[in-house]
Amino acid sequence: MTKKYGKMVAVNEMNLSVQRQTVFGLVGENGAGKTTALSILATLSTPTSGYAYINGYEVSRHPRDVRRSIGYMPDSFGVYDDLTVMEYLRFFADCYDVDRRVVKSRADDLLERVNLTDKRDTYVNALSRGMQQRLEIARCLMHDPDVLILDEPASGLDPRSRLEMRGVLHGLRDLGKTILISTHILHELAEVADEIGILRGGELVAVAAIQVMLQHSSAYRTIEFNTNDPDDLVERVLAGDRQVLQVERIASGWEILYGGTQGQQATLLTRMIEAGITLTQFAERPTDIEQLFLRLSRVQEGK
Ligand SMILES: Nc1ncnc2c1ncn2[C@@H]1O[C@H](COP(=O)(O)OP(=O)(O)OP(=O)(O)O)[C@@H](O)[C@H]1O
């Protein structure tokens, strides 16, 4: 699907399918198009071209069926301040015509799941932001939808609340729902998602299973070095090592993506020195897995 706002292309020919009962993480910086894509799936917006289906229903043509199939947590939400936690959940259960006989037990289960059991009689406006966000997750599940769409559920939270949220998201895996989560921080999804898609400038630039991504992050290393010697000499030596997958000039010198072992890395260092290169720095840096993944996708595309 594609979504344009005037000339601005917010989502560009996004082509994606998410298997039932898996957790899919959509990762992208601010403005990448995550909210736009998710709000189309949540029937709040329509694509300029293309289609999206949830549970077999096309979102633009069967929005009511889609809404019954999904629980949607937008990136910013208002809560109804003058309700208690329990009243809040009951209110949404009524909106979705949930059978009254199951409302209480379902609300109790969900409150336990999001660690809010002891807040059931607290007014919603007296909850911390982290608690309100967890309550939103419970609210999304009150009508027992097959699909959950969570737009940056951990945004705006302090580190402790983020950790709690991560625990809650982890627990949702056991529910056997299909879950789409967006975030701008990839490692937040490492323990939660089965599959990750990276969205950049409205385009889905990479999709992979989380295990593949994590394997890559341990198999590749980022090496940064600095020298005043001519670029062509450095490039010649680097080109002679097949484990050098990518070379980039950065402000502080050079950065390479290296696929070899530490022994091979030592050999590369020796070869550089033997070639007469004077290094003022040569160090391995932690690899940011999102960056790594983007680079690998470029390597695979031959760019
Ligand atoms: N209603 C709108 N009218 C015009 N442009 C919009 C509208 N909504 C979003 N955009 C633009 O579309 C692009 C994608 O925005 P979107 O909110 O989907 O990104 P995002 O990845 O969710 O970012 P964030 O994390 O900041 O919400 C941005 O450039 C944004 O300015």
The ligand as a Tripos MOL2 file, in Angstrom:
@<TRIPOS>MOLECULE
LIG
   31    33     1     0     0
SMALL
NO_CHARGES

@<TRIPOS>ATOM
      1 N1         -1.9450   14.1050    8.3850 N.pl3     1 LIG1
      2 C1         -0.7740   14.3330    7.8060 C.ar      1 LIG1
      3 N2         -0.6120   15.2890    6.8940 N.ar      1 LIG1
      4 C2          0.5830   15.5190    6.2910 C.ar      1 LIG1
      5 N3          1.7110   14.8020    6.5400 N.ar      1 LIG1
      6 C3          1.6060   13.8220    7.4520 C.ar      1 LIG1
      7 C4          0.3750   13.5240    8.1340 C.ar      1 LIG1
      8 N4          0.5980   12.4910    8.9780 N.ar      1 LIG1
      9 C5          1.9010   12.1570    8.8460 C.ar      1 LIG1
     10 N5          2.4990   12.9500    7.9160 N.ar      1 LIG1
     11 C6          3.9040   12.8540    7.4940 C.3       1 LIG1
     12 O1          4.1250   11.5290    7.0580 O.3       1 LIG1
     13 C7          5.4150   11.0670    7.4600 C.3       1 LIG1
     14 C8          5.2700    9.8010    8.2650 C.3       1 LIG1
     15 O2          4.6830   10.1300    9.5130 O.3       1 LIG1
     16 P1          4.3200    9.0180   10.6170 P.3       1 LIG1
     17 O3          3.6620    9.7350   11.7530 O.co2     1 LIG1
     18 O4          3.6090    7.9140    9.9680 O.co2     1 LIG1
     19 O5          5.7650    8.5260   11.0500 O.3       1 LIG1
     20 P2          6.1930    7.6560   12.2950 P.3       1 LIG1
     21 O6          7.1950    6.6840   11.7980 O.co2     1 LIG1
     22 O7          5.0150    7.1220   12.9830 O.co2     1 LIG1
     23 O8          6.8970    8.7240   13.1980 O.3       1 LIG1
     24 P3          6.6210    9.1070   14.7250 P.3       1 LIG1
     25 O9          7.3380    8.0610   15.5250 O.co2     1 LIG1
     26 O10         7.2530   10.4660   14.8470 O.co2     1 LIG1
     27 O11         5.1350    9.1210   14.9270 O.co2     1 LIG1
     28 C9          6.0400   12.2120    8.2300 C.3       1 LIG1
     29 O12         6.8870   12.9260    7.3570 O.3       1 LIG1
     30 C10         4.8680   13.0550    8.6510 C.3       1 LIG1
     31 O13         5.2480   14.4100    8.7710 O.3       1 LIG1
@<TRIPOS>BOND
     1     1     2 1
     2     2     3 ar
     3     2     7 ar
     4     3     4 ar
     5     4     5 ar
     6     5     6 ar
     7     6     7 ar
     8     6    10 ar
     9     7     8 ar
    10     8     9 ar
    11     9    10 ar
    12    10    11 1
    13    11    12 1
    14    11    30 1
    15    12    13 1
    16    13    14 1
    17    13    28 1
    18    14    15 1
    19    15    16 1
    20    16    17 2
    21    16    18 1
    22    16    19 1
    23    19    20 1
    24    20    21 2
    25    20    22 1
    26    20    23 1
    27    23    24 1
    28    24    25 2
    29    24    26 1
    30    24    27 1
    31    28    29 1
    32    28    30 1
    33    30    31 1
@<TRIPOS>SUBSTRUCTURE
     1 LIG1         1 GROUP 0 **** ****
